Amino acid sequence: QLVESGGGLVQPGGSLRLSCAASGFTFEYYPMVWFRQAPGKEREGLSCITSTGSATDYADSVKGRFTISRVNAKDNRNDTAYLQMNTLKPEDTAVYYCKVTIWGYDYWGQGTQVTVSS
């Protein structure tokens, strides 16, 4: 199970940190990915992180502004992926999702709404 949180309304130039709480699987084994979907647009991949957190990658649209990280707590209660979002722009407004792929099957959270507006 994946549960996102941390979204909300923020002014342009502001920051938010999204969390993706994971349970029900061995979190430390799997890479994690953040996506977003704006109204009327396709879902966009933003950032990914390896299972150990040793490597990350970003879409050009968020590179330099967003930072992905993770805590492998190994206790199936506090395993969490994060997306730190800085210098937010109105075009960052979207529902943000985390995803894990296990044995070829994609598991998604329910999403958290981020609205960037003055």
C-alpha positions as CSV (number, residue, x, y, z in Angstrom):
1,Q,0.0,0.0,0.0
2,L,1.2,3.5,-0.9
3,V,-0.3,6.6,0.8
4,E,0.8,10.1,-0.4
5,S,0.4,13.1,1.8
6,G,1.8,16.7,2.1
7,G,0.0,18.4,-0.8
8,G,-1.8,21.6,-0.5
9,L,-2.1,25.2,-1.7
10,V,1.1,27.1,-2.0
11,Q,2.1,30.5,-3.6
12,P,4.5,30.6,-6.5
13,G,8.0,30.3,-5.3
14,G,7.0,28.3,-2.3
15,S,7.9,24.8,-1.2
16,L,6.2,21.6,-0.2
17,R,7.4,18.2,0.8
18,L,5.4,15.2,-0.3
19,S,5.5,11.9,1.5
20,C,4.7,8.4,0.2
21,A,4.2,6.0,3.1
22,A,4.7,2.4,2.1
23,S,3.5,-0.8,3.7
24,G,2.8,-4.4,2.8
25,F,6.0,-5.1,0.8
26,T,9.7,-5.0,1.4
27,F,10.3,-1.4,0.6
28,E,14.1,-1.5,0.5
29,Y,14.0,-3.9,-2.4
30,Y,12.3,-1.6,-4.9
31,P,12.9,1.7,-6.7
32,M,10.3,4.3,-6.2
33,V,8.9,6.8,-8.8
34,W,7.0,10.0,-8.5
35,F,4.5,11.1,-11.1
36,R,2.0,13.9,-11.5
37,Q,-1.1,14.5,-13.6
38,A,-2.5,17.9,-14.4
39,P,-6.1,18.4,-15.5
40,G,-6.4,17.4,-19.2
41,K,-2.9,16.2,-19.4
42,E,-1.2,12.8,-19.4
43,R,0.5,11.5,-16.3
44,E,4.1,12.7,-16.3
45,G,7.1,10.9,-14.7
46,L,9.0,13.3,-12.5
47,S,11.7,11.5,-10.5
48,C,12.9,8.1,-9.5
49,I,15.2,6.7,-6.9
50,T,16.9,3.3,-6.6
51,S,16.1,0.8,-3.9
52,T,19.1,1.9,-1.8
53,G,18.7,5.6,-2.6
54,S,22.2,5.7,-4.2
55,A,21.0,7.1,-7.5
56,T,18.2,9.4,-8.6
57,D,17.0,10.9,-11.8
58,Y,14.7,13.8,-12.7
59,A,12.6,15.0,-15.6
60,D,13.9,18.2,-17.1
61,S,10.7,20.0,-16.0
62,V,11.7,19.6,-12.3
63,K,15.5,19.2,-12.4
64,G,17.1,21.5,-10.0
65,R,13.9,22.3,-8.1
66,F,12.7,18.9,-6.9
67,T,14.6,16.4,-4.8
68,I,13.6,12.7,-4.3
69,S,14.7,10.8,-1.2
70,R,13.7,7.8,0.8
71,V,14.0,6.2,4.3
72,N,14.3,2.5,4.3
73,A,13.2,2.0,7.9
74,K,13.0,-1.8,7.3
75,D,10.2,-2.0,9.8
76,N,7.2,-2.0,7.4
77,R,5.8,1.0,9.3
78,N,8.0,3.9,8.6
79,D,9.3,3.2,5.1
80,T,8.7,6.4,3.2
81,A,9.7,8.1,-0.1
82,Y,9.8,11.9,-0.3
83,L,9.6,14.5,-2.9
84,Q,10.9,17.9,-1.8
85,M,9.6,20.6,-4.2
86,N,11.1,24.0,-4.2
87,T,10.5,27.1,-6.3
88,L,7.1,25.9,-7.2
89,K,5.4,27.3,-10.3
90,P,1.7,27.5,-11.3
91,E,2.4,24.8,-13.9
92,D,3.4,22.4,-11.1
93,T,-0.3,22.3,-10.2
94,A,-1.4,18.6,-10.4
95,V,-2.2,15.5,-8.5
96,Y,1.1,13.8,-7.4
97,Y,1.4,10.1,-7.2
98,C,4.1,7.6,-6.1
99,K,4.5,4.3,-7.7
100,V,6.3,1.0,-7.1
101,T,6.6,-1.9,-9.6
102,I,6.6,-5.3,-8.1
103,W,6.9,-8.4,-10.3
104,G,5.9,-6.3,-13.3
105,Y,2.8,-4.9,-11.6
106,D,2.4,-1.2,-10.9
107,Y,1.1,-0.2,-7.5
108,W,-0.1,3.4,-7.1
109,G,-1.1,5.6,-4.2
110,Q,-4.3,7.6,-4.3
111,G,-2.5,10.8,-5.0
112,T,-2.2,14.2,-3.3
113,Q,-3.3,17.5,-4.8
114,V,-0.7,20.3,-5.2
115,T,-2.0,23.7,-6.2
116,V,0.4,26.6,-6.9
117,S,-1.5,29.8,-7.0
118,S,-1.3,33.4,-5.6
